[in-house]
Amino acid sequence: MSRTCDVTGAGPGFGNNVPWSKHKTRRRWNVNLQSKRYFLPSEGRHVRLRVSAKGIKIIDRDGVEAVVQRMRAAGKQV
């Protein structure tokens, strides 16, 4: 399973470790993913989403119903 947020689509970032000697090695910055369970009142069931910290804030701001509706419009299965 890839490390991407279900809501924002954010994935890991890539770059270099650069120490004092300037010998660069590749590294990655993973997304702060959390597995959250939300209740959808319109369907009377729970959904489990793998969301980033920013995705959790978006759900808190817009509501889980609106976010799930946008995800389905984008073609994601919920």
Secondary structure, 3 states (H helix, E strand, C coil): CCCCCCCCCCCCEEEEECCCCCCCEEEEECCCEEEEEEEECCCCEEEEEEEEHHHHHHHHHHCHHHHHHHHHHCCCCC
